[in-house]
Amino acid sequence: MSEKLAIYGGTPAVDVSKVVPWPPVNEIDDKLVMQALHARVQSRGEQNLAFEKEFSAWNGNKFALFTNSGTAALHMCIVGCGIGAGDHVLVTAYSWSSSATCILHHDAIPIFVDIDPETFLIDPDKIEAAITPRTKAIIVVQLHGLCADMDKINAIARKHHLKVIEDACQAHGAMYKGRKAGTLGDCAAFSFNQNKCLSCGEGGMFVTNDQKIYDNAAKLWSFGETARPEQSRDYHAYALGWMYRNNELTAAYGRAQLSKYDYYFNTLRANGEYLLKNLAGTPNLLLPYEPEWAVHNWYNFNLRIDFDKLGVSDPKQQVRFRDAVAVCLKNEGIVASVWQRFILPEMTVFRAKNAYGQGYPWSIPGADEGVDYSLEKFPNALAYSRKHISIVQTLRAPNGLDIAEQVRQGIEKVFTSFDQIDVDRIEKIVEARKKK
Ligand SMILES: Cc1ncc(COP(=O)(O)O)c(C=O)c1O
């Protein structure tokens, strides 16, 4: 009989009192944020400029604009690349909603491409078949902090004259053949929301090396104006814009966190490698994979349940069992969750083909030609959405190998105790706790 699981009253594998919550803050953050707070300028000031300069230098981009979210930076990518009404943009079938809604907001149409079953990223071998005469760009989501096979994708893009946009919102410091995420396409978006490996509460960064893309994107950033923060404003809308700027306090916090990022990155790398090595061979468990071209940042160290070996094929049963396993891991003291349970083409906004009313933008003449959101086209994304469990913050700095070892024990304990996983009982426990 396996050790009693914590969900049923056993001792949790992780001593949560020893886990430092994310993100860690210290005197470096205090100093910079207080400096910004007491400065006379709290918008469009030197903290914003310094953060952009430091981030672009660290990442290797010519231009950077600090935004109030990663989603705002994605919108800037779309506009920067000149994508407009009725254009088609390819995007992975499995990601965060705004990886695809950013396309719709600019009157263009997302065309979904299934994922590779091993990397969980857009499958480069399925891209060409999805290209239509209206296709203008590919959004490559460097999901979980892993870069896709960019040489393959860029070669296809060149052949078909497409722009490549990186959704690098989860990929700070991740690398492809020695180059960093955010330098691998025409432009990119990063997120700094609280869950991200580099966080300042909320925020994002638009980056590019291309002057024209930058100029187009920059107009969206601040009401369609063209004045840079260091220039005085004429308050003239030269184009349609939004208010995507961020403030000085948040920029200062971002700078402080960036100054510690290499340490954060190395710590998480070490913890991820430790788990990969020491969980190998755990029954019922499929571990993530780091292709030879990649340095993963382990933003999300994801686990999959080996349903083929378990002989569970019914999708509903898989989801209930997976959710119960996630609950068990959580009770062992691991911040485990189901990151995204819906694939993008399953989401109502796409299924209804109605973003701005009256079927727009699909109702643009000719725009809907070749658009097929049938779920059967995305078997790998669907399978992944039913079997994965995400582990994020527990493995982040300053939590080191001692915590990683406790996490390993928790994962091993749960995955070797499937005989104890009574789904009905666990669902009842969860319901009862919610009512308390
Ligand atoms: C892959 C991906 N794209 C886009 C976003 C959007 O970032 P934000 O929350 O900063 O708008 C996120 C984060 O939530 C993400 O994980």
The ligand as a Gaussian input file, in Angstrom:
#p B3LYP/6-31G(d) Opt

LIG

0 1
 C        1.304000      32.757000     -23.879000
 C        0.719000      34.039000     -23.345000
 N        0.386000      35.008000     -24.199000
 C       -0.129000      36.173000     -23.777000
 C       -0.324000      36.423000     -22.436000
 C       -0.908000      37.728000     -22.012000
 O       -0.069000      38.433000     -21.140000
 P       -0.706000      39.521000     -20.149000
 O       -1.436000      38.800000     -19.081000
 O        0.460000      40.289000     -19.632000
 O       -1.593000      40.384000     -20.981000
 C        0.011000      35.455000     -21.505000
 C       -0.156000      35.638000     -20.057000
 O       -1.137000      35.586000     -19.439000
 C        0.537000      34.214000     -21.970000
 O        0.846000      33.242000     -21.100000

